[in-house]
Amino acid sequence: MSRFSFAQLTRKKLLPNVSLKDEAEGQLVRSISLFNLIMMGVGCTLGTGIFFVLTETVPIAGPAVIISFIFAAITAALTALCYAEVAARIPVAGSAYTFAYMTMGEAAAVFVGSCLILEWGIAAAAVSVGWSSYLNQLISIVFGFEIPAALRTAPFLANGKGLTLGGEGYINLPAVILVWVCALLLLRGSKESTTINTILTLTKVTILVLFILMTIQAFTFENFYPFMPNGMQGVGASAAIVFFSFIGLDAIVGASEEVKNPSRNIPLAVVIALVIVTSIYILVAVSSLGAQAVPDFIGQEAGLAIILERVTGGTWAAALMSAGAVVSVFGVTLVAIFGQTRVCFAMSRDGLLLKLFSQLHTNTGVPRAGTLISALLVTPLAGFLPSHLLWGMVSMGTLVVFSAVALSLIILRHKNPQPIKGFQVPFYPVTPILSILACGYLVFSLTQTVFITFGIWVSISALLYLTQGIRHSKLA
């Protein structure tokens, strides 16, 4: 192992000179508008959460899952404010990774970067697994048969303490196919992929609004009793899982170097996306609980589609919901892989990852090799692991990253206490401190398996940095 010093671990990156008119060599092209940026955040967040998460969280928290959503939303809001100010100060690719590099040093940046890579990669896998369930439901309704369980179910199971080989399937093939379709689309360029994501997001919002309206006829308050069967412990554990639903915020910041007028548009997009997403989350959760008893959520695949089928007494509504999920959740995997490739791009450009991750294709201007490698890394996760383990891992990576952003803001304000032009966090320093405390509470609500898996990933990342990255860093 290479010898290293404390000074190497804490060396910091300076704010790069980003021109909005003339793109410097090696920088991404600014082609994403405010509207597309909002749709990117809303699209990733909505599809990640509400189509799948109720099946995982209602059995844990009961009807009090509504409180879990509210607590997760408050935590996300605190972090969103921190994100908005720091991103306005540092509008370049890499999001929280770059923030940590400039404020806490190289070793901290590598840690945060590894969390981002984990977060986005597992998010793409987790959403693909959920998408597979809706695809199977749609095929079942329309054609009368199902995809064989052996080809749509993970072979591994997670019991909270470890992984065991005992699942009924061999591989989740639809999830793997979705990952590669999204990767191939991203190779065409950011402008094309964000336009498609905008269309998919508007479709998704329309479908969810229809769901809320159609479940009103079956709403009953009896389903809300007992409201908190497992106490605050259940609410906290559920909130920790729910929190992965807000990774769309990081998608907005991760695209900083490709956004037009980033100092204005990034803060606006973060706040607007959060308001839209939180409102729809709570409305769909209340509608679902009002239309279906808590025990029926346990082990339920394609949950929203099943609820509509029961409410309407026919299959047409379930088919519509399944079709909407199949089409719109496609955009979530698209954004997740996009986010992972942009973090790898930023780390590679700094010399902390292989150079091929930052090589841009001549015609499309996208990191082609990085996109293909990301798809390769996501494939085994989507094909072989159960969704509940994946959700917990996404939450772990997201919470650590969000805490790092809040800490970055505190350090930036300490070094430069003078007011800046543009958005500034209100109630400083209370807001970033509360953000860190709330994220910490949710982290310690996750399972032992999540902590073990996270520890293994961080250890591998640290080993690669200490043996390779520390010597090849551009700051060396």
GIMO-V113894 format. One line per field, one symbol per residue. phi: phi as a letter, one per 30 degrees, with the letter a starting at -180 (. if undefined). psi: psi as a letter, one per 40 degrees, with the letter a starting at -180 (. if undefined). A space follows every 50 residues. Layout:
phi: ???
psi: ???
This chain:
phi: .ddbbddddcdccddddccdccdddicdddbcddddddddddddddddcd dbddddcdddciedeedddddddddddeddddeddddddbdbdjhddded ddccjdddddddddddddedddddddddddeeddddddddddcibcdeed cbbddcbbcjclcbcaddccacdeddddedddddddddkddddddddddd ddddddddddeddddedcdbdddcbddbdciddddddddddedddcdeed ddddcedccdhddcddedddddddddddddedddddddddcbdeedddid chedddddddddibcddddddddddddddedddedddeddddddeddddd icbedddcdcdedcicdddddddeddddeddddbcdddddeddddedddd dddddddddedddddbddecdjdbddhdcdedddddddddddedcddddd ddddddddddddddddcbdddceddd
psi: iiiiiddddeiihihighhedhhiheiihhehidddddddddddddddcd ddddddddddeaeedddddddddddddddddddddddddggiiebddddd dddeidddddddddddddddddddddddddddddddddddddeeiihhdd eeiieiihedeihiheieidigddddddddddddddeeiddddddddddd ddddddddddddddeddehhedeehidgdeadddddddddddddeeeddd ddddedeehhgdddddddddddddddddddddddddddddehiddedheh ifdddddddddeeiedddddddddddddedddddddddddddddddddde eeiidddehiidddfigddddddddddddddddeiidddddddddddddd dddddddddddddddgeiiihahihifieddddddddddddddeeiiddd dddddddddddddddddddddeide.
